[in-house]
Amino acid sequence: MKNFKSIALALVVVLSTVSVTAQTKKVDAAKSSINWTGKKVTGQHEGAINLKDGALVFKGKKLVGGTFNVDMNSIVVTDLKAGQGKEKLEGHLKADDFFGTDKFATATLVFKKLVTKAPNVYTVTGDLTIKGITKPVTFDLTTTANTATTNVKIDRTKYDIKYGSGSFFDSLGDKAINDDFNLAVALKF
């Protein structure tokens, strides 16, 4: 009996020191969505943009990392129809005044720090690169076995997107555009 207890104790010690290997879960870009909202004094516009690829890294059930690439040329406006200025606004968003997609076709996000806020809820700090400029961004991310969701607020002026910003230009009146835009992200993996 004494030997059995010694063996059992040794087994418990060995099992408790075995490290859990990381598992990378590739995000299904076709089933995931990124919807944006940009506000201005006189209203707002809404649209979508496509995820090129991405992955979340887990150790056991705990999220420990993530990387994402977004196709900036895929940006579309969803609150306007053809002939209502949809094409004009989409073209302007792709132009140098905004995202400069000819030169900067991809935006990236790399998770740098994750803090567990609640079960399956993490406060993520990551490096977001837009227009070749990398700045930290922090947001809460909720995960399930095969999904992750978040709402992220981004200050566009940190990425040299100053068009219509009341923070940089005077006398804009009702033509001012908010510096922040919001992303509602739903990932499937």
Secondary structure, DSSP 4 states (H G I P E B T S, - for coil): -HHHHHHHHHHHHHHHHPPPPEEEEE--GGG-EEEEEEEETTEEEEEEEEEEEEEEEEETTEEEEEEEEEEEEEEEESSS-TTTTHHHHHHHHHSTTTT-TTT--EEEEEEEEEEEEETTEEEEEEEEEETTEEEEEEEEEEE-SSEEEEEEEEEGGGGT--TTBTTT-SS-GGG-EEEEEEEEEEEE-
